[in-house]
Amino acid sequence: MSIVNHLKSFFGKEAVNSGRQKELDIAKGLAVIFMIWQHILGVFNVPTYGAFEDFAVSILGSPFAAPVFMFTMGMGITYSRNNHPSNLFKRGLHLFIIGFALNVSRWIIPEIIRTLTYGDAFHITALHNFLMMDILQFAALAFVFIGIVKQFNISAKAVIFIALICSLIGNFVFYRSANYVIADIVGLFIPTNGHVTFPFVNWIIFVVAGYYFAHLYRYLKDKQGFFLIVTPVALVISVTYITYSYIAKKGMFGDENSFFFMTFIGMVFNLILMIGWIGLLHLLFNKTEGLFITFMSGLSKNINSVYIIQWTIIGFLSTLFSISLSHITEVMLLISILFASYILSNMWRKFKKRKG
């Protein structure tokens, strides 16, 4: 009990952490970079694919990417001034539409251009990809879910219980259908054999955990003291599990769907990692200013538009050109797409401000 009481002493009775939190911006910024790298390696031909690329995809592009995105999204809802249920419902609907618009811009439009340019047959797979359920569709459901929670004032205990039950359902339920349309649509909610990456039941626990963690985080008056104690413990526990699973090819590293259909145990250790990772970023960068922080903050603020732009660029490049990457050219492509997405997202942000 003395340890618990000691940890409680780092929290105050009044909210002291308001506004943007530097460590969260950095976590989201790095998650975006790792996602782009993973997407490049997943789409383009890399004959030299080896341990370097596998680490980028399996570690940086997995535990340090999507879970971070979802956990910080939950925290962001708590911190947002526009978190009224109606705002959350609108944001959810907007993301849902944007998610399918992205499928058009990254798969269908490039395929139409390729067909018209080269006179080849249209690949029907591009149409199939329209119903691909990606992270934006999941985020849309998550916003709606939290909106319902706030609308009906559902207790924290009940919401956490629901999230835990959902995670367990994701462990044992798998729907298989020969109809790809049905498989894709059902896959928005539970694991299926469709084009599904983030089923609601498997991943909502990250958003819920981040949402309620932020309720506590706002009252954390001594981040430095708290994270000096918590971070080493959280990282040792989570990194040990992840390292073992990665080497043994078990858990989230078992097969190509194991990460996306993550088990309850995997969720627990990834949530522990989130605390350790955020803590580490605070300890490393809490006194850092300058271009790095500005860049990470820009990625964080524009995370949705950066995500959409980078996928659109990758979709066009991979469809219209036959590109083979080496270690050097994959990093060069990563940097190029990253900065192009950053610049274009800032231009889009300024355009929206001028417009209204």
Secondary structure as the mmCIF struct_conf table of DSSP 4:
data_model
#
loop_
_struct_conf.conf_type_id
_struct_conf.id
_struct_conf.beg_label_comp_id
_struct_conf.beg_label_asym_id
_struct_conf.beg_label_seq_id
_struct_conf.end_label_comp_id
_struct_conf.end_label_asym_id
_struct_conf.end_label_seq_id
HELX_RH_AL_P HELX_RH_AL_P1 SER A 2 LYS A 8
TURN_TY1_P TURN_TY1_P1 SER A 9 PHE A 10
STRN STRN1 PHE A 11 PHE A 11
BEND BEND1 LYS A 13 GLU A 14
BEND BEND2 GLY A 19 GLY A 19
HELX_RH_AL_P HELX_RH_AL_P2 LYS A 22 VAL A 43
BEND BEND3 PHE A 44 PHE A 44
STRN STRN2 ASN A 45 ASN A 45
TURN_TY1_P TURN_TY1_P2 PRO A 47 THR A 48
BEND BEND4 GLY A 50 GLY A 50
HELX_RH_AL_P HELX_RH_AL_P3 ALA A 51 PHE A 55
HELX_RH_PI_P HELX_RH_PI_P1 ALA A 56 LEU A 60
TURN_TY1_P TURN_TY1_P3 GLY A 61 PHE A 64
BEND BEND5 ALA A 65 ALA A 65
HELX_RH_AL_P HELX_RH_AL_P4 ALA A 66 TYR A 79
BEND BEND6 ARG A 81 ARG A 81
BEND BEND7 HIS A 84 HIS A 84
HELX_RH_AL_P HELX_RH_AL_P5 PRO A 85 ASN A 103
HELX_RH_PI_P HELX_RH_PI_P2 VAL A 104 ILE A 108
HELX_RH_AL_P HELX_RH_AL_P6 ILE A 109 TYR A 118
HELX_LH_PP_P HELX_LH_PP_P1 ASP A 120 PHE A 122
TURN_TY1_P TURN_TY1_P4 ILE A 124 ILE A 124
HELX_RH_AL_P HELX_RH_AL_P7 THR A 125 HIS A 128
HELX_RH_3T_P HELX_RH_3T_P1 ASN A 129 LEU A 131
STRN STRN3 MET A 133 MET A 133
HELX_RH_AL_P HELX_RH_AL_P8 ILE A 135 GLN A 151
TURN_TY1_P TURN_TY1_P5 PHE A 152 ASN A 153
HELX_RH_AL_P HELX_RH_AL_P9 ALA A 156 PHE A 172
STRN STRN4 TYR A 175 TYR A 175
BEND BEND8 ALA A 178 ALA A 178
HELX_RH_AL_P HELX_RH_AL_P10 TYR A 180 VAL A 186
TURN_TY1_P TURN_TY1_P6 GLY A 187 PHE A 189
BEND BEND9 ILE A 190 ILE A 190
STRN STRN5 THR A 192 THR A 192
BEND BEND10 ASN A 193 HIS A 195
STRN STRN6 VAL A 196 VAL A 196
BEND BEND11 THR A 197 THR A 197
HELX_RH_AL_P HELX_RH_AL_P11 PHE A 200 TYR A 217
TURN_TY1_P TURN_TY1_P7 ARG A 218 TYR A 219
STRN STRN7 LEU A 220 LEU A 220
BEND BEND12 LYS A 221 LYS A 221
HELX_RH_AL_P HELX_RH_AL_P12 LYS A 223 ALA A 248
TURN_TY1_P TURN_TY1_P8 LYS A 249 LYS A 249
HELX_RH_3T_P HELX_RH_3T_P2 GLY A 251 PHE A 253
BEND BEND13 GLY A 254 ASP A 255
TURN_TY1_P TURN_TY1_P9 GLU A 256 PHE A 261
HELX_RH_AL_P HELX_RH_AL_P13 PHE A 264 PHE A 285
TURN_TY1_P TURN_TY1_P10 ASN A 286 LYS A 287
BEND BEND14 GLY A 290 GLY A 290
HELX_RH_AL_P HELX_RH_AL_P14 LEU A 291 LYS A 301
TURN_TY1_P TURN_TY1_P11 ASN A 302 ASN A 302
HELX_RH_AL_P HELX_RH_AL_P15 ILE A 303 LEU A 320
BEND BEND15 PHE A 321 PHE A 321
STRN STRN8 SER A 324 SER A 324
HELX_RH_AL_P HELX_RH_AL_P16 HIS A 327 LYS A 355
#
